[in-house]
């Protein structure tokens, strides 16, 4: 075919465009496909031990057994769909689930959901109760004498090193230092130095997997740049061969909208020189900065939704993970028994009611975060672990059938637009559907056999790329002559 413009003629015209496209791709690489933890458990660094994750899981399981000893009680506590129809003693229902969860899912989907959530929560608490833990030298630790914090930084590093040796650490771990403010910068740097120096001495240069340093109350790029330089200096001095990653905490209005009327978040991330892997939203500091009264400082306040959406827009496509804050109403009993005075029936009822209220609040808060595409959040107490995982599992399992149907139809059409029910999908949605299954698999909500109901193989799912799957399917189709 004859063209008017030669390739040589258009090359000079498109040169700037090609560079611009390349620069855009470098700046907005998209999600890496790496596993993101579903939560971060924050705890005072002085309390951390090598087996803390396991002990938190044991406490959570005991708490679940005490206040929701079977799936029906747990479903009622969380007000899962049609929970009132579940039998008080669900022995027969449990047997039906064990015999054929697939059949139960077809005939009684709400009962299946209650069974699946409870079963998978228990399995998660026994297998991997904590996904991410942050040894806290900030709010969860407080301002202590310098000698005391020095000693704690060294001993905490020793516990992390011991956990590495025992294989007892969660898959993600890190420390939160004090903010780089006028008063606390030197203290934050010293704690970081002591911790890393002590850790590297004990481990002969090795860091835990997915180790990260959390910098709180970030408001200007210079704070992030300073931490980046300090980490580079420590890496060089200690012989650390892998780059230490960091995450920033967004806790003030100035970190959402700067004095120029723009979001400073891209500049904060850029100041990390490629080290920043996550941005965590601090609900309570943020709402307090807006003069919102304590009673109204909640996860679902509309001011928080605005901040979350700005964070999403500012960091979309950068590959930086987003994490939501914590529910600060904890599921703890209001009455404690003693040897001399055991609890009365009325006090036991009050305890159960208090725990259920806090569980429902946490469950609803996590679901709200998930609906806004915040797939990670903070947890502050082991009794929040059951509701963290229950909210995740219910979120993914409720949408499983429809997502499976849509993705299966999409792949069958090899990326062409298709209509399933009343939802129209295009190619971009295909990757979104694939991400739904990847996140569900990573957190344990969706099992491999359930994901394969999409018609995809495990190899295709693990490729993490919808386009790669479609290209592979088309090559097979062409090769077979279809």
C-alpha positions as CSV (number, residue, x, y, z in Angstrom):
1,X,0.0,0.0,0.0
2,X,1.3,3.4,-0.9
3,X,1.5,6.1,1.8
4,X,2.0,9.8,1.6
5,X,4.4,10.1,4.5
6,X,7.5,8.0,4.7
7,X,8.7,6.4,8.0
8,X,11.7,8.7,8.0
9,X,9.5,11.8,7.7
10,X,7.3,10.8,10.6
11,X,10.2,9.6,12.8
12,X,11.3,13.1,13.6
13,X,7.7,14.2,14.3
14,X,7.1,11.3,16.7
15,X,10.5,11.4,18.5
16,X,9.2,13.7,21.3
17,X,6.1,11.6,21.5
18,X,8.0,8.4,21.9
19,X,10.1,9.9,24.7
20,X,7.0,11.2,26.4
21,X,5.3,7.8,26.2
22,X,8.5,6.2,27.7
23,X,8.7,8.7,30.5
24,X,5.1,8.3,31.3
25,X,5.5,4.5,31.4
26,X,8.5,4.8,33.8
27,X,6.6,7.2,36.1
28,X,3.4,5.2,36.0
29,X,4.4,1.5,35.7
30,X,1.1,0.2,37.2
31,X,0.8,-2.5,39.8
32,X,3.8,-4.8,40.1
33,X,1.7,-7.9,40.8
34,X,3.6,-8.5,44.0
35,X,1.7,-9.6,47.0
36,X,0.3,-6.8,49.2
37,X,-0.4,-7.5,52.8
38,X,-4.1,-7.2,53.7
39,X,-3.3,-5.4,57.0
40,X,-0.5,-4.1,59.2
41,X,-0.7,-4.9,62.9
42,X,0.9,-2.1,64.9
43,X,2.4,-2.8,68.3
44,X,4.8,-1.1,70.7
45,X,8.4,-2.1,69.8
46,X,9.1,-2.8,73.5
47,X,6.4,-5.6,73.4
48,X,7.6,-7.4,70.3
49,X,9.0,-10.9,70.6
50,X,10.1,-13.4,68.0
51,X,6.9,-15.4,68.4
52,X,4.5,-12.4,68.6
53,X,2.7,-13.3,65.4
54,X,1.9,-16.8,66.5
55,X,0.8,-15.6,70.0
56,X,-1.5,-13.0,68.4
57,X,-3.1,-15.8,66.3
58,X,-3.6,-18.0,69.4
59,X,-5.2,-15.1,71.3
60,X,-7.5,-14.4,68.3
61,X,-8.6,-18.0,68.0
62,X,-9.3,-18.2,71.8
63,X,-11.3,-15.0,71.5
64,X,-13.3,-16.3,68.6
65,X,-14.0,-19.6,70.4
66,X,-15.3,-17.7,73.5
67,X,-17.6,-15.2,71.7
68,X,-18.5,-17.0,68.5
69,X,-18.0,-20.7,69.0
70,X,-19.6,-21.8,65.8
71,X,-20.3,-20.4,62.4
72,X,-23.9,-19.4,63.2
73,X,-22.8,-17.2,66.1
74,X,-20.1,-15.6,64.1
75,X,-22.5,-14.9,61.2
76,X,-25.0,-13.3,63.6
77,X,-22.3,-11.3,65.3
78,X,-21.3,-9.8,61.9
79,X,-24.9,-9.8,60.5
80,X,-24.0,-11.8,57.4
81,X,-26.8,-12.2,54.8
82,X,-29.7,-14.3,56.1
83,X,-27.9,-15.0,59.4
84,X,-31.2,-15.3,61.3
85,X,-32.1,-18.4,59.2
86,X,-29.0,-20.3,60.4
87,X,-29.6,-23.0,63.0
88,X,-28.4,-22.3,66.5
89,X,-26.5,-25.6,66.5
90,X,-25.1,-25.8,62.9
91,X,-23.8,-29.4,63.1
92,X,-25.8,-30.6,60.1
93,X,-24.9,-27.5,58.1
94,X,-21.2,-28.0,58.9
95,X,-21.5,-31.7,57.7
96,X,-23.2,-30.6,54.5
97,X,-20.3,-28.1,53.9
98,X,-17.7,-30.7,54.5
99,X,-19.4,-33.2,52.3
100,X,-19.9,-30.9,49.3
101,X,-19.3,-27.2,49.6
102,X,-20.0,-26.9,45.9
103,X,-23.4,-28.4,46.3
104,X,-24.2,-26.2,49.3
105,X,-23.1,-23.1,47.4
106,X,-25.6,-23.9,44.6
107,X,-28.5,-24.8,46.9
108,X,-28.0,-22.5,49.9
109,X,-25.6,-19.7,48.9
110,X,-26.0,-17.6,52.1
111,X,-25.5,-20.7,54.3
112,X,-22.4,-21.6,52.2
113,X,-21.0,-18.1,52.7
114,X,-21.4,-18.3,56.5
115,X,-19.6,-21.7,56.5
116,X,-16.9,-20.6,54.1
117,X,-16.1,-17.4,56.0
118,X,-15.9,-19.1,59.4
119,X,-13.9,-22.1,58.1
120,X,-11.4,-19.9,56.2
121,X,-11.0,-17.5,59.1
122,X,-10.1,-20.4,61.4
123,X,-7.6,-21.8,58.9
124,X,-6.0,-18.4,58.4
125,X,-5.6,-17.8,62.2
126,X,-3.8,-21.2,62.5
127,X,-1.7,-20.8,59.3
128,X,-0.8,-17.2,59.0
129,X,-2.6,-15.0,61.6
130,X,-0.5,-11.8,60.9
131,X,0.5,-10.8,57.4
132,X,2.4,-7.6,58.3
133,X,3.7,-6.3,61.7
134,X,5.1,-2.9,62.5
135,X,7.3,-2.5,65.5
136,X,6.2,0.9,66.6
137,X,8.5,3.5,68.1
138,X,6.0,6.3,67.7
139,X,2.4,6.5,69.1
140,X,2.4,2.9,70.3
141,X,5.7,3.5,72.1
142,X,5.6,7.0,73.3
143,X,8.3,9.5,74.4
144,X,10.7,7.7,76.7
145,X,14.1,8.5,78.0
146,X,16.8,8.3,75.3
147,X,18.7,5.5,77.1
148,X,15.5,3.5,77.3
149,X,14.7,3.9,73.6
150,X,18.3,3.0,72.7
151,X,18.1,-0.2,74.6
152,X,14.7,-1.0,73.1
153,X,15.9,-0.5,69.6
154,X,18.8,-3.0,70.2
155,X,16.6,-5.6,72.0
156,X,13.8,-5.3,69.3
157,X,16.4,-6.0,66.6
158,X,17.5,-9.0,68.5
159,X,13.9,-10.3,68.6
160,X,13.6,-9.8,64.9
161,X,16.8,-11.6,64.3
162,X,15.7,-14.5,66.4
163,X,12.4,-14.6,64.5
164,X,14.3,-14.8,61.3
165,X,16.3,-17.8,62.7
166,X,13.2,-19.5,63.9
167,X,11.1,-18.7,60.8
168,X,8.4,-17.2,63.0
169,X,8.2,-13.7,61.5
170,X,5.1,-12.7,59.4
171,X,5.7,-12.4,55.7
172,X,6.0,-8.6,56.0
173,X,7.6,-6.7,58.8
174,X,9.2,-3.3,59.6
175,X,9.5,-0.5,62.1
176,X,7.8,2.8,62.5
177,X,10.2,5.5,63.7
178,X,9.4,8.9,65.1
179,X,8.4,11.7,62.7
180,X,11.1,13.9,61.2
181,X,9.9,17.0,63.0
182,X,12.0,19.8,64.5
183,X,12.1,18.0,67.9
184,X,12.2,14.3,66.9
185,X,14.3,14.0,63.7
186,X,17.5,13.1,65.6
187,X,15.7,10.6,67.8
188,X,14.1,8.9,64.8
189,X,17.4,8.6,62.9
190,X,19.2,7.3,66.0
191,X,16.6,4.6,66.6
192,X,16.7,3.5,63.0
193,X,20.6,3.4,63.1
194,X,20.6,1.4,66.3
195,X,18.0,-1.1,65.1
196,X,19.5,-1.7,61.7
197,X,23.1,-1.9,63.1
198,X,22.1,-4.4,65.7
199,X,20.0,-6.4,63.3
200,X,22.7,-6.7,60.7
201,X,25.3,-7.7,63.3
202,X,23.1,-10.5,64.4
203,X,22.0,-11.7,60.9
204,X,25.4,-11.2,59.1
205,X,24.0,-8.7,56.7
206,X,20.6,-10.1,56.0
207,X,17.2,-8.3,56.3
208,X,13.9,-10.0,56.9
209,X,11.7,-10.5,53.8
210,X,9.6,-7.5,52.8
211,X,11.3,-5.2,55.5
212,X,10.1,-1.6,55.4
213,X,10.7,1.6,57.4
214,X,7.6,3.7,58.1
215,X,7.9,7.4,58.4
216,X,4.9,9.1,60.1
217,X,3.4,12.5,59.7
218,X,5.0,13.3,56.4
219,X,4.2,16.8,55.1
220,X,7.2,17.9,53.0
221,X,9.5,16.1,50.5
222,X,12.5,17.0,52.5
223,X,11.4,14.6,55.3
224,X,11.3,11.7,52.8
225,X,14.5,12.7,51.1
226,X,16.3,12.8,54.4
227,X,15.2,9.3,55.3
228,X,16.2,8.2,51.8
229,X,19.7,9.6,52.3
230,X,20.0,8.1,55.8
231,X,19.0,4.7,54.5
232,X,21.6,5.0,51.7
233,X,24.3,5.9,54.3
234,X,23.4,2.9,56.5
235,X,23.3,0.5,53.6
236,X,26.8,1.6,52.6
237,X,28.2,1.5,56.1
238,X,26.6,-1.8,57.1
239,X,27.1,-3.6,53.8
240,X,23.4,-4.0,53.1
241,X,23.2,-5.1,49.5
242,X,19.4,-4.9,49.1
243,X,17.7,-1.5,49.0
244,X,15.7,-0.8,52.2
245,X,12.2,0.3,51.3
246,X,10.1,2.9,53.1
247,X,6.5,3.9,53.4
248,X,5.0,7.3,54.2
249,X,2.1,8.1,56.4
250,X,-0.5,10.6,55.2
251,X,-2.0,12.1,58.4
252,X,-2.5,15.9,57.7
253,X,-4.5,18.0,55.3
254,X,-1.3,19.5,54.0
255,X,-0.2,16.1,52.8
256,X,-3.5,15.8,50.7
257,X,-3.6,19.4,49.3
258,X,-0.5,21.6,49.5
259,X,-0.2,25.4,49.7
260,X,-0.3,25.6,45.8
261,X,-3.6,23.9,45.7
262,X,-2.1,20.7,44.4
263,X,-1.5,17.3,46.0
264,X,2.1,17.0,47.2
265,X,1.9,13.2,47.2
266,X,3.7,12.6,43.9
267,X,6.5,14.8,45.1
268,X,6.7,12.9,48.4
269,X,7.0,9.6,46.6
270,X,9.5,11.0,44.1
271,X,11.7,12.2,47.0
272,X,12.1,8.5,48.1
273,X,14.1,7.8,44.9
274,X,12.2,4.6,44.2
275,X,12.2,3.3,47.8
276,X,8.6,4.2,48.6
277,X,6.3,1.2,48.4
278,X,3.2,2.3,50.3
279,X,1.3,5.3,51.6
280,X,-0.8,4.8,54.7
281,X,-3.7,7.0,55.7
282,X,-3.9,8.0,59.3
283,X,-7.6,8.6,60.0
284,X,-7.5,10.1,63.5
285,X,-4.6,12.5,63.1
286,X,-6.1,13.6,59.9
287,X,-9.6,14.2,61.2
288,X,-8.2,15.9,64.3
289,X,-6.3,18.3,62.1
290,X,-9.6,19.3,60.5
291,X,-11.1,20.1,64.0
292,X,-13.5,17.2,63.7
293,X,-14.6,16.3,67.2
294,X,-13.4,13.0,68.8
295,X,-16.9,11.5,68.6
296,X,-17.0,12.0,64.8
297,X,-13.5,10.8,64.1
298,X,-14.4,7.6,62.4
299,X,-13.1,5.6,59.5
300,X,-16.2,6.3,57.4
301,X,-16.3,10.1,57.9
302,X,-16.8,11.8,54.5
303,X,-13.7,13.9,55.1
304,X,-11.7,10.6,55.1
305,X,-13.3,9.4,51.9
306,X,-12.2,12.6,50.2
307,X,-8.6,12.1,51.4
308,X,-8.7,8.5,50.3
309,X,-9.9,9.5,46.8
310,X,-7.2,12.2,46.5
311,X,-4.6,9.6,47.5
312,X,-5.9,7.3,44.8
313,X,-5.9,9.9,42.1
314,X,-2.5,11.3,43.0
315,X,-0.8,7.9,43.2
316,X,-2.8,5.9,40.6
317,X,-0.5,3.9,38.3
318,X,2.6,4.5,40.3
319,X,2.7,1.1,41.9
320,X,2.6,2.6,45.4
321,X,0.3,0.5,47.6
322,X,-2.4,2.3,49.6
323,X,-3.4,1.4,53.1
324,X,-6.3,2.6,55.2
325,X,-6.3,3.4,58.9
326,X,-7.6,1.5,62.0
327,X,-10.8,1.0,63.8
328,X,-10.0,2.3,67.3
329,X,-13.0,0.9,69.0
330,X,-11.6,-2.5,70.2
331,X,-13.6,-5.7,70.7
332,X,-12.8,-6.2,74.4
333,X,-15.2,-7.2,77.2
334,X,-16.3,-4.4,79.6
335,X,-16.3,-6.7,82.7
336,X,-13.4,-8.8,83.9
337,X,-13.8,-11.8,86.2
338,X,-11.8,-12.3,89.4
339,X,-11.1,-15.3,91.6
340,X,-13.5,-13.9,94.2
341,X,-16.1,-12.5,91.9
342,X,-16.9,-14.5,88.7
343,X,-19.0,-12.8,86.1
344,X,-22.8,-12.8,86.5
345,X,-25.0,-13.8,83.5
346,X,-25.9,-10.2,83.0
347,X,-22.2,-9.2,82.8
348,X,-21.5,-12.0,80.4
349,X,-24.3,-10.7,78.2
350,X,-22.9,-7.2,78.3
351,X,-19.5,-8.5,77.4
352,X,-20.8,-10.3,74.4
353,X,-22.8,-7.3,73.3
354,X,-19.8,-5.0,73.5
355,X,-17.6,-7.4,71.6
356,X,-20.3,-7.9,68.9
357,X,-20.7,-4.1,68.5
358,X,-17.0,-3.6,68.0
359,X,-16.7,-6.6,65.7
360,X,-19.6,-5.3,63.5
361,X,-18.0,-1.8,63.4
362,X,-14.6,-3.2,62.4
363,X,-16.2,-5.6,59.8
364,X,-18.1,-2.7,58.3
365,X,-15.1,-0.4,58.3
366,X,-13.0,-3.0,56.5
367,X,-15.7,-3.6,53.9
368,X,-16.0,0.2,53.4
369,X,-12.2,0.3,52.7
370,X,-12.5,-2.6,50.3
371,X,-15.3,-1.0,48.4
372,X,-13.1,2.1,47.9
373,X,-10.2,-0.2,46.7
374,X,-8.1,0.1,49.8
375,X,-7.1,-3.5,50.2
376,X,-4.9,-3.0,53.3
377,X,-5.6,-1.4,56.7
378,X,-4.3,-1.3,60.2
379,X,-5.3,-3.6,63.1
380,X,-4.5,-2.8,66.7
381,X,-5.8,-5.8,68.7
382,X,-5.7,-9.6,68.2
383,X,-9.5,-9.8,68.5
384,X,-9.7,-7.7,65.3
385,X,-8.0,-10.5,63.3
386,X,-11.1,-12.6,62.9
387,X,-13.2,-9.7,61.6
388,X,-10.4,-8.5,59.3
389,X,-10.3,-11.8,57.5
390,X,-14.0,-12.3,57.7
391,X,-14.6,-8.9,56.0
392,X,-12.1,-9.8,53.3
393,X,-13.4,-13.3,52.7
394,X,-17.1,-12.1,52.6
395,X,-16.2,-9.3,50.2
396,X,-14.5,-11.6,47.7
397,X,-16.8,-14.6,48.1
398,X,-20.0,-12.6,47.6
399,X,-18.7,-11.4,44.2
400,X,-17.1,-14.7,43.2
401,X,-19.8,-16.2,41.0
402,X,-20.5,-13.1,39.0
403,X,-16.8,-12.3,38.6
404,X,-16.1,-15.9,37.5
405,X,-18.8,-15.7,34.9
406,X,-17.7,-12.3,33.5
407,X,-14.0,-13.3,33.3
408,X,-14.7,-16.7,31.8
409,X,-16.9,-15.1,29.1
410,X,-14.3,-12.4,28.5
411,X,-11.4,-14.8,28.0
412,X,-13.6,-17.0,25.8
413,X,-14.0,-14.1,23.5
414,X,-10.3,-13.5,23.5
415,X,-10.5,-9.9,24.7
416,X,-13.3,-8.7,22.5
417,X,-16.0,-6.7,24.3
418,X,-18.7,-9.0,25.6
419,X,-22.0,-8.6,27.5
420,X,-22.8,-10.8,30.5
421,X,-26.1,-9.9,32.2
422,X,-26.3,-6.1,32.3
423,X,-22.6,-5.3,32.8
424,X,-20.6,-4.4,29.7
425,X,-16.9,-5.2,29.9
426,X,-14.0,-3.9,27.8
427,X,-10.3,-4.9,27.8
428,X,-9.4,-2.7,30.8
429,X,-12.0,-4.4,32.9
430,X,-10.5,-7.8,32.1
431,X,-7.4,-6.9,34.1
432,X,-9.6,-5.6,36.9
433,X,-11.4,-8.9,37.0
434,X,-8.1,-10.8,37.0
435,X,-6.8,-8.6,39.9
436,X,-10.0,-9.5,41.8
437,X,-8.9,-13.1,41.7
438,X,-5.3,-12.4,42.4
439,X,-6.1,-10.5,45.5
440,X,-8.6,-13.0,46.6
441,X,-6.1,-15.8,46.2
442,X,-3.3,-13.9,48.0
443,X,-5.4,-13.3,51.1
444,X,-6.9,-16.8,51.2
445,X,-10.4,-15.8,50.4
446,X,-10.5,-17.6,47.1
447,X,-9.2,-21.1,46.7
448,X,-7.3,-22.2,43.6
449,X,-10.1,-24.6,42.4
450,X,-12.6,-21.7,42.7
451,X,-10.4,-19.4,40.7
452,X,-10.0,-22.0,38.0
453,X,-13.8,-21.9,37.5
454,X,-13.0,-18.9,35.4
455,X,-11.6,-21.2,32.7
456,X,-8.1,-20.0,33.4
457,X,-5.2,-22.3,34.3
458,X,-3.1,-21.7,37.4
459,X,-0.2,-20.8,35.1
460,X,-2.4,-18.2,33.4
461,X,-3.5,-16.8,36.7
462,X,0.0,-16.5,38.0
463,X,1.0,-14.6,34.8
464,X,-0.9,-11.7,36.4
465,X,-1.4,-10.1,33.0
466,X,-4.8,-10.2,31.2
467,X,-3.2,-9.1,27.9
468,X,-0.6,-12.0,28.2
469,X,-3.4,-14.4,28.8
470,X,-5.3,-13.2,25.8
471,X,-2.2,-13.2,23.6
472,X,-1.6,-16.8,24.6
473,X,-5.2,-17.8,23.9
474,X,-5.1,-16.2,20.5
475,X,-1.8,-17.9,19.5
476,X,-3.4,-21.3,20.5
477,X,-6.5,-20.4,18.4
478,X,-4.4,-19.4,15.4
479,X,-2.2,-22.5,15.7
480,X,-5.3,-24.8,15.8
481,X,-6.8,-23.0,12.8
482,X,-10.0,-21.9,14.6
